[in-house]
Amino acid sequence: MVAGITTSDKTFSELTTSVDRMEIPLYQRYYQWKSEEIKQLWHDLFETTLDDDSEPTCFLGPMVFHDESLAGRRTTYLVDGQQRTATITLFIAEVFHRLREHENRGSSGKQMGALIVYLGELIVRGDGLIDDVQKDLGDSELRLIMSNCDRELFEEFVKYYEHSGYHPYLYKAINVAQSLLQQQIESRIIDELGRAAFEALEEDERERREGEALVDIAKELRKVLKNYATFSVIHIQDPYDPLTVFESLNSKGMSLAQSDLIK
């Protein structure tokens, strides 16, 4: 092991346990993924569940962290990996809120409740914050703290399922995440019934089938985030300077392996 650098492989779920709160440092760029990148990540996550391999993989690249302690408070800064982490959080928040607002829980009610709790604990901090599936997240603290220019809109959507503010990339990313989930729900029902039968569904029956499809999607997302969506997690500390590492990552136009960081 190299002094100043520790590495490990963690799934997204394991990451929320090992890094309870991550913050985007001031020198980081703002969120700027476009629809093509967001759609690709969505498809990468869900295609993993279709893999016939007994041990499917969904490697999402490196994440670089740097810990600092100021005035007795320990802060973990996300030096590299903001775009992927923020986008996955938007996906989770979209599925989470759609489950919470689904009126016709029916026979899926218990499954929905368990999925809501699991997904909610990936995006907010603290134990037992959302054991009541209708609890307002307003008093909760997000696990991912975005940079100042993104923070208000990101928090508004993840906590309250609203996006009244405007940001040229983040606002569009929220709309893309919402569209992707709705398309996924409808395509599953159409695959089962056919388009004509889908379009002829009565409101109550459509809601019931949408709820069932939503539960299936949430279960698949949970499975991927818990078992397959893996990052190479790199923690840097003295003598390495996080700003220098960040500039090196961006000047090369790609994420660096541990050997590159050492150099």
N, C-alpha and C positions, 0 to 999 in steps of 0.2 A: 504494500500500500504506500502511495506517495504522500509525504507530509503535506497537509493543506488541502487534500482532495480525498473524499470518500465517495464510493459509488455503490449502487445497488439497483436491482430491477424490482419495480413495484407496479402492481395493477393500480388503476385509478382509485378503486376502493381502499386499497392499502395506503395509498398516498394521503388520503384524508385522515387516516389514523396517525400516520407518522408525521405529517405536516398539518397541524390543526388549523393554522391560519397563514395564508400566503399573501403577500402584498407586492404590487407592481412598483418597482423603484422609480424615482423621478426621471432618471435618464432613459427609461424605456420609451419606445415609440407607443403611440396609442393603438387601439384595436383597428386593424385595417384589412382583415380578410374579406374577400369578395365572394359572391354567391357560388362560383365554381369550386373554390376551396372548401366552403362550408358543405356543399352537397357531396363532395368527394369524401370528406370525413364521415358524414352521416352514412353513406353507402359502405364505407370501409367497416364501420362498427357493425352494421346489421348483416353484411355479407359474411361476417365471421360466424354467425349462428347457422349459416347454410353450409359451412365447410364440413365435408364428410370425414375429415381427419379426426381421429380420436382426441387429439390435443391441438385444436386450432389455435392460431396465433393472430394477434392484431397489434403489432409493434408500432408505437406512435412516436418513436424518436427520443432524444434526450430532453431532460428537464434539469436546469441548473439553478441551484439555490445558494443563497448566502445569508447567514445568520448574523444579526447585530443585536447588541444589548445597549439600550439607552435609558437612563433614569430607572434602571431596574426592570425595564420591559424588554422582553425578547421578541424580536421581529424577524420573520423569515421572508426574505425578498426573493421573488421569482425573477431570476436574471434572464433565463431563456425558456420559452414554452408558453408564453402568454396567449398567443393566438389559439393554440390547440386547447388549452385549459379553459379559456373563456368560452370557446365555442361549445365544448362538451357541457359546460355549466348551463349554457343557454338551452341545449337539448334537454338536459335533466329538468330544468325549470319548466320548460314547455310541457313535457309529459306529466310532471308533478302537478301542475295547476290544472291541466285538462282532467286528470283523475279526480282532483278535489272538487271540481265544479260539475262533475257528471251527476246528474240528478237521479237517474235510474240505475242504482247500484245492483238491485236484484240479487241473483245468486252469486254475483261476483263481488259483493260488498266486502267480505272478509279479505279476499285477495287484494282488492283495491286498497283497503286500509293498510295492509302490510307493505304494499309497494309504495304507497304515499310516505310512510314512515322511513323506509329505506332510502328513497330518492331524496327526501327532505334532509336527511342527516348527511347527505353528500354535499349539500349546498349551504347549510347553516351550522353554526357551532353549538356545542353543548348537548348534554344528555337529557332526553325526555322533553325536549322543546316542542315536539310536534306529536306526542303520543295521542293527542286529540286531533283527528285529521282535519278538523275545521278551524284549528287555531290560527290566528293571525301571526304572520312571520315578522310583523313590524318591530317587535322588541328583540328579534334575533340578530346576531352578527353573522355576516356572510363569511364563508371560508376563504373566498377570493376577493381581495380588495383591489379594485382597479385603480388606474392612475386618475388624477383629478378630472381630466377632460372626459373620461368615460364613466366615472364612478356613479354619478347621479342617475343616469339612464339605465345603467346595468343593474343597480340596486332596485330601481323602480320596477323593472321587469321581473327580476328574480324573486323579489319579496312580494310584490303586489300584483304581478301579472298585468302591468300597465306599461305603456311607453309613450308618454306625452312629450317628452323632450326629444331633441333631434340631434343626431350625430350621423354624418354621411355614411359611415361604414357600420357602426353598431346598430343603428336603427334598422338598416336594411338586413343585417344579420338576424335580428329578431324576427322580421317578417319571413325570411327564408326558413328559419327553424319552424315557425308556425305552419308554413306551407308544406314543408317536408312531412311533418307529422300528419297533417290532414290528408295529404296524398297517400301516405302509407296506410292510413285507416281505410280510406275509400277503396284503394286497390285490393286490399285483402277481402273486403266484402264483395267487390265485383268479381274477383277470382272465384269466390264461392258460389255466387248467385247468377252472375252474368250482368251486363250493364243494364239491360232493359228491366230486369227484376229489381235491381238496385234503385233505379230511378222511380220505380213504381211503389217503393216501400212507404208505408204510412209513417207518420212522424214518430210514434211510440216505438214501432218496430225498428226504425232506422236508429233511434237512440239506443235501443237495447243492443243492436248489432255493433254499433260504434263503440259502446262500452266494452263489449267482449273483445273486439279487435284492439282497443286501447290497452286492455289488461295484457293481452298477448305481447304487444309491442313493449310494454313496460317490463314484463318478465324477461324478454330477450335483452333489453337494455341492461337490466340488472345483472344478467348472466355474463354479458360481455364486460361490463365495468368491474365486476367482481373477480372474473377469472382470466380474461383474455386481453383486455386493453392495457398494454404494458408499456411503461416508460423506463428508460435508463436514467435513474436519478443520480445527479452529481451534486454534492455539497462542496462548496469551496470556502476556504477560510485562510487566515494568514499562512504564508506570506503572499497569497494571491489576491489581487485587487479586483473586486467584482466589476467595476466600470471598465477596466482594461479587458477583462474576459468578454464583457458584453460587446465592446467595440470590435474585438477580434472575431466574435461570432458573426457580426453583421458585416464586417469588411470582407469576409470570405463568401458571404452570400449563402451560407449553409451552416448547419449545426456542426459543432466540433466533437470529435471523439475525445476520450480521455487523453490519448497520446498527444493530440493537438493542443489540449489545454496545458499539458505539462511543458510542451515546447514554448 
